[in-house]
Amino acid sequence: MIGGWELVLILAVVLVLFGAKKLPELAKGLGQGIKEFKKATQDVTQELQSAMDLDSPPPPPRKLPAQNAESNPSSPIQTAAAQSQMPHQD
């Protein structure tokens, strides 16, 4: 842990490096950064909680992509092709 004298020394070095006029701007920027970080972590936590919610219904089943005409027996193209390949009975 940082003791009282170490904190005073760090603040004195910061004051010398940045000057008294820059300290409020630095503190404001640091505060906004912490605020945005907390908001982002809270949003991620809420999103994970909603994704893990067991009370929500499962997602609807995905439809399979349409198959080509050769494997679909009700396809007019396949029906016409099958009829043209059948021998004619006269």
Residue pairs with C-beta under 8 A, 6 or more apart in sequence:
2 10
14 23
15 23
18 26
50 56
69 75
69 77
69 78
70 78
72 78
73 79
